[in-house]
Amino acid sequence: MEWIDLKKLKAEPGIEFLLFNEKWKDEDFNPNGIRIGFLDDVSGWTSAYWCNYHDDYHTRTSDEDDNQFEDYKAENQIPTHFMRLPVFSS
């Protein structure tokens, strides 16, 4: 499986992907800059990230009001690369 650059190929809406953005790297909570998420025709990208303040995962879309999330700007919620999730087979 290889990472696909969103500048080269658009992701399909409604399918879960592994997502990457360099801005998502955090030494303590996400050293690889990888999230799980999907593209929605209405809301844009939705992905899950760890919130250390609340000790749980939150979701964030790329079209939310920036005033509510000053430290997590909407434009920073857009991945730069994506990869299809592997299919489990037993």
C-alpha positions as CSV (number, residue, x, y, z in Angstrom):
1,M,0.0,0.0,0.0
2,E,1.3,3.4,-0.9
3,W,0.5,7.0,0.1
4,I,-1.4,8.9,-2.6
5,D,-0.8,12.6,-2.9
6,L,-4.1,14.5,-3.0
7,K,-2.7,16.9,-5.5
8,K,-2.4,14.0,-8.0
9,L,-5.6,12.0,-7.3
10,K,-8.8,12.9,-5.5
11,A,-10.1,10.6,-2.8
12,E,-13.5,9.0,-3.1
13,P,-16.2,10.4,-0.7
14,G,-17.6,8.1,2.0
15,I,-14.6,5.7,2.2
16,E,-12.4,5.4,5.3
17,F,-8.7,6.2,4.7
18,L,-5.5,6.6,6.6
19,L,-4.7,10.3,6.2
20,F,-1.5,12.2,6.6
21,N,-0.5,15.9,7.1
22,E,2.8,17.1,8.3
23,K,1.0,19.6,10.5
24,W,-0.6,16.7,12.4
25,K,2.7,15.6,13.8
26,D,3.1,15.8,17.5
27,E,6.0,14.4,19.4
28,D,3.9,13.0,22.2
29,F,0.6,12.2,20.7
30,N,1.0,11.6,16.9
31,P,4.7,11.4,15.9
32,N,3.8,10.0,12.5
33,G,1.1,12.6,11.6
34,I,-1.4,10.0,10.6
35,R,-5.2,10.0,11.3
36,I,-8.1,7.9,10.2
37,G,-11.0,9.7,8.4
38,F,-13.1,10.1,5.4
39,L,-14.2,12.7,2.8
40,D,-17.8,13.9,2.8
41,D,-19.3,15.8,-0.1
42,V,-20.9,18.3,2.3
43,S,-18.5,18.7,5.3
44,G,-15.2,18.1,3.5
45,W,-12.6,16.0,5.4
46,T,-13.5,14.5,8.8
47,S,-10.7,12.9,10.9
48,A,-10.1,11.8,14.4
49,Y,-7.3,13.3,16.6
50,W,-6.2,12.8,20.2
51,C,-7.1,15.6,22.6
52,N,-4.7,15.3,25.6
53,Y,-6.7,17.9,27.5
54,H,-9.8,15.6,27.6
55,D,-7.9,12.3,27.2
56,D,-10.0,11.1,24.3
57,Y,-10.4,11.3,20.6
58,H,-12.2,14.1,18.9
59,T,-13.3,14.5,15.3
60,R,-12.9,17.6,13.3
61,T,-14.1,18.6,9.8
62,S,-12.4,20.9,7.3
63,D,-15.4,23.2,7.2
64,E,-16.1,24.0,10.9
65,D,-16.0,27.5,12.3
66,D,-12.4,28.5,13.0
67,N,-13.5,30.7,15.9
68,Q,-14.5,27.7,17.9
69,F,-11.2,25.9,17.3
70,E,-8.5,28.6,17.2
71,D,-5.7,26.0,17.8
72,Y,-7.1,23.6,15.2
73,K,-7.8,25.8,12.1
74,A,-10.1,24.2,9.6
75,E,-7.6,24.5,6.7
76,N,-5.2,22.4,8.8
77,Q,-7.7,19.5,8.9
78,I,-7.2,18.8,5.2
79,P,-4.8,15.9,4.6
80,T,-2.1,16.1,2.0
81,H,-1.9,12.3,1.4
82,F,-4.2,9.4,1.8
83,M,-4.1,5.6,1.8
84,R,-6.9,3.0,1.6
85,L,-7.2,0.9,4.7
86,P,-6.2,-2.8,4.3
87,V,-9.0,-5.3,4.1
88,F,-9.1,-7.9,6.9
89,S,-9.2,-11.5,5.8
90,S,-9.1,-14.5,8.1
